[in-house]
Amino acid sequence: MKLSRRPTPVVTLALSVGLINGAACAAYASGVPTSIDLATNAINIGRSATMSVHGEPGGAVTLYYETAPATTFKVQTTHALDVYGNWVASVSPRVNTKYYASTATGTSDIVQVSVRPALALRGTPTGRTVAFTGQVVPGHTLTVRLFSVKLGRLSLITSVRTSASGAWSATRSFSSTGSVQFISQSVSDATSLAGQSNRLSLTLR
């Protein structure tokens, strides 16, 4: 008896090119997500923070900003992304400022650059009474605290509110004589971080 050999089954793998291409096209159409990053999120006034934006290579990005105490975003600039989808820029806000980036493929998260103000402190002694004056830049109404400094420890003398221009003044008398050091500090608020003035050395007689 002659044995007949069964043919080896042939398995056919059919790929739906249309579906694969469709998925690829959908993925491509969604583009590269728009992102924004900061090298630092806190600066001293007058300094800059480096901002990095990433999106669709060769596309355009619009940068929006919202400066405290405002609550509405505005356009700061529009710029082209490079062939890798990157754009690096420096921002130098004078007060706390929020940013986000927008491209054709979407918008980024919101980031904030917080700003430390500049403080100046002066004092004119008359005997054991001192007339203090100070300034916060940029100027706005906020609380400033005046301290005496001894052996690295701070003792609160008074708290005052600045004018809308950031100026303040106070007169205080002291029981002791000799050399005394003073500093002022601003309180953090929605507009700016806390800041600290120069150290002022006075002689009370």
Secondary structure as a PSIPRED ss2 file (coil, helix, strand):
# PSIPRED VFORMAT (PSIPRED V4.0)

   1 M C   1.000  0.000  0.000
   2 K C   1.000  0.000  0.000
   3 L C   1.000  0.000  0.000
   4 S C   1.000  0.000  0.000
   5 R C   1.000  0.000  0.000
   6 R C   1.000  0.000  0.000
   7 P C   1.000  0.000  0.000
   8 T C   1.000  0.000  0.000
   9 P C   1.000  0.000  0.000
  10 V C   1.000  0.000  0.000
  11 V C   1.000  0.000  0.000
  12 T C   1.000  0.000  0.000
  13 L C   1.000  0.000  0.000
  14 A C   1.000  0.000  0.000
  15 L C   1.000  0.000  0.000
  16 S C   1.000  0.000  0.000
  17 V H   0.000  1.000  0.000
  18 G H   0.000  1.000  0.000
  19 L H   0.000  1.000  0.000
  20 I H   0.000  1.000  0.000
  21 N H   0.000  1.000  0.000
  22 G H   0.000  1.000  0.000
  23 A H   0.000  1.000  0.000
  24 A H   0.000  1.000  0.000
  25 C H   0.000  1.000  0.000
  26 A H   0.000  1.000  0.000
  27 A H   0.000  1.000  0.000
  28 Y H   0.000  1.000  0.000
  29 A H   0.000  1.000  0.000
  30 S H   0.000  1.000  0.000
  31 G C   1.000  0.000  0.000
  32 V C   1.000  0.000  0.000
  33 P C   1.000  0.000  0.000
  34 T C   1.000  0.000  0.000
  35 S E   0.000  0.000  1.000
  36 I E   0.000  0.000  1.000
  37 D E   0.000  0.000  1.000
  38 L E   0.000  0.000  1.000
  39 A C   1.000  0.000  0.000
  40 T C   1.000  0.000  0.000
  41 N C   1.000  0.000  0.000
  42 A E   0.000  0.000  1.000
  43 I E   0.000  0.000  1.000
  44 N E   0.000  0.000  1.000
  45 I C   1.000  0.000  0.000
  46 G C   1.000  0.000  0.000
  47 R C   1.000  0.000  0.000
  48 S C   1.000  0.000  0.000
  49 A E   0.000  0.000  1.000
  50 T E   0.000  0.000  1.000
  51 M E   0.000  0.000  1.000
  52 S E   0.000  0.000  1.000
  53 V E   0.000  0.000  1.000
  54 H E   0.000  0.000  1.000
  55 G C   1.000  0.000  0.000
  56 E C   1.000  0.000  0.000
  57 P C   1.000  0.000  0.000
  58 G C   1.000  0.000  0.000
  59 G C   1.000  0.000  0.000
  60 A E   0.000  0.000  1.000
  61 V E   0.000  0.000  1.000
  62 T E   0.000  0.000  1.000
  63 L E   0.000  0.000  1.000
  64 Y E   0.000  0.000  1.000
  65 Y E   0.000  0.000  1.000
  66 E E   0.000  0.000  1.000
  67 T E   0.000  0.000  1.000
  68 A C   1.000  0.000  0.000
  69 P C   1.000  0.000  0.000
  70 A C   1.000  0.000  0.000
  71 T C   1.000  0.000  0.000
  72 T C   1.000  0.000  0.000
  73 F C   1.000  0.000  0.000
  74 K E   0.000  0.000  1.000
  75 V E   0.000  0.000  1.000
  76 Q E   0.000  0.000  1.000
  77 T E   0.000  0.000  1.000
  78 T E   0.000  0.000  1.000
  79 H E   0.000  0.000  1.000
  80 A E   0.000  0.000  1.000
  81 L C   1.000  0.000  0.000
  82 D C   1.000  0.000  0.000
  83 V C   1.000  0.000  0.000
  84 Y C   1.000  0.000  0.000
  85 G C   1.000  0.000  0.000
  86 N E   0.000  0.000  1.000
  87 W E   0.000  0.000  1.000
  88 V E   0.000  0.000  1.000
  89 A E   0.000  0.000  1.000
  90 S E   0.000  0.000  1.000
  91 V E   0.000  0.000  1.000
  92 S C   1.000  0.000  0.000
  93 P C   1.000  0.000  0.000
  94 R C   1.000  0.000  0.000
  95 V C   1.000  0.000  0.000
  96 N C   1.000  0.000  0.000
  97 T E   0.000  0.000  1.000
  98 K E   0.000  0.000  1.000
  99 Y E   0.000  0.000  1.000
 100 Y E   0.000  0.000  1.000
 101 A E   0.000  0.000  1.000
 102 S E   0.000  0.000  1.000
 103 T E   0.000  0.000  1.000
 104 A C   1.000  0.000  0.000
 105 T C   1.000  0.000  0.000
 106 G E   0.000  0.000  1.000
 107 T E   0.000  0.000  1.000
 108 S C   1.000  0.000  0.000
 109 D C   1.000  0.000  0.000
 110 I C   1.000  0.000  0.000
 111 V E   0.000  0.000  1.000
 112 Q E   0.000  0.000  1.000
 113 V E   0.000  0.000  1.000
 114 S E   0.000  0.000  1.000
 115 V E   0.000  0.000  1.000
 116 R E   0.000  0.000  1.000
 117 P C   1.000  0.000  0.000
 118 A E   0.000  0.000  1.000
 119 L E   0.000  0.000  1.000
 120 A E   0.000  0.000  1.000
 121 L E   0.000  0.000  1.000
 122 R E   0.000  0.000  1.000
 123 G E   0.000  0.000  1.000
 124 T E   0.000  0.000  1.000
 125 P E   0.000  0.000  1.000
 126 T E   0.000  0.000  1.000
 127 G C   1.000  0.000  0.000
 128 R C   1.000  0.000  0.000
 129 T E   0.000  0.000  1.000
 130 V E   0.000  0.000  1.000
 131 A E   0.000  0.000  1.000
 132 F E   0.000  0.000  1.000
 133 T E   0.000  0.000  1.000
 134 G E   0.000  0.000  1.000
 135 Q E   0.000  0.000  1.000
 136 V E   0.000  0.000  1.000
 137 V E   0.000  0.000  1.000
 138 P C   1.000  0.000  0.000
 139 G C   1.000  0.000  0.000
 140 H C   1.000  0.000  0.000
 141 T C   1.000  0.000  0.000
 142 L C   1.000  0.000  0.000
 143 T E   0.000  0.000  1.000
 144 V E   0.000  0.000  1.000
 145 R E   0.000  0.000  1.000
 146 L E   0.000  0.000  1.000
 147 F E   0.000  0.000  1.000
 148 S E   0.000  0.000  1.000
 149 V E   0.000  0.000  1.000
 150 K E   0.000  0.000  1.000
 151 L C   1.000  0.000  0.000
 152 G C   1.000  0.000  0.000
 153 R E   0.000  0.000  1.000
 154 L E   0.000  0.000  1.000
 155 S E   0.000  0.000  1.000
 156 L E   0.000  0.000  1.000
 157 I E   0.000  0.000  1.000
 158 T E   0.000  0.000  1.000
 159 S E   0.000  0.000  1.000
 160 V E   0.000  0.000  1.000
 161 R E   0.000  0.000  1.000
 162 T C   1.000  0.000  0.000
 163 S C   1.000  0.000  0.000
 164 A C   1.000  0.000  0.000
 165 S C   1.000  0.000  0.000
 166 G C   1.000  0.000  0.000
 167 A E   0.000  0.000  1.000
 168 W E   0.000  0.000  1.000
 169 S E   0.000  0.000  1.000
 170 A E   0.000  0.000  1.000
 171 T E   0.000  0.000  1.000
 172 R E   0.000  0.000  1.000
 173 S E   0.000  0.000  1.000
 174 F C   1.000  0.000  0.000
 175 S C   1.000  0.000  0.000
 176 S C   1.000  0.000  0.000
 177 T C   1.000  0.000  0.000
 178 G E   0.000  0.000  1.000
 179 S E   0.000  0.000  1.000
 180 V E   0.000  0.000  1.000
 181 Q E   0.000  0.000  1.000
 182 F E   0.000  0.000  1.000
 183 I E   0.000  0.000  1.000
 184 S E   0.000  0.000  1.000
 185 Q E   0.000  0.000  1.000
 186 S E   0.000  0.000  1.000
 187 V C   1.000  0.000  0.000
 188 S C   1.000  0.000  0.000
 189 D C   1.000  0.000  0.000
 190 A C   1.000  0.000  0.000
 191 T C   1.000  0.000  0.000
 192 S C   1.000  0.000  0.000
 193 L C   1.000  0.000  0.000
 194 A C   1.000  0.000  0.000
 195 G C   1.000  0.000  0.000
 196 Q E   0.000  0.000  1.000
 197 S C   1.000  0.000  0.000
 198 N C   1.000  0.000  0.000
 199 R C   1.000  0.000  0.000
 200 L E   0.000  0.000  1.000
 201 S E   0.000  0.000  1.000
 202 L E   0.000  0.000  1.000
 203 T E   0.000  0.000  1.000
 204 L E   0.000  0.000  1.000
 205 R C   1.000  0.000  0.000
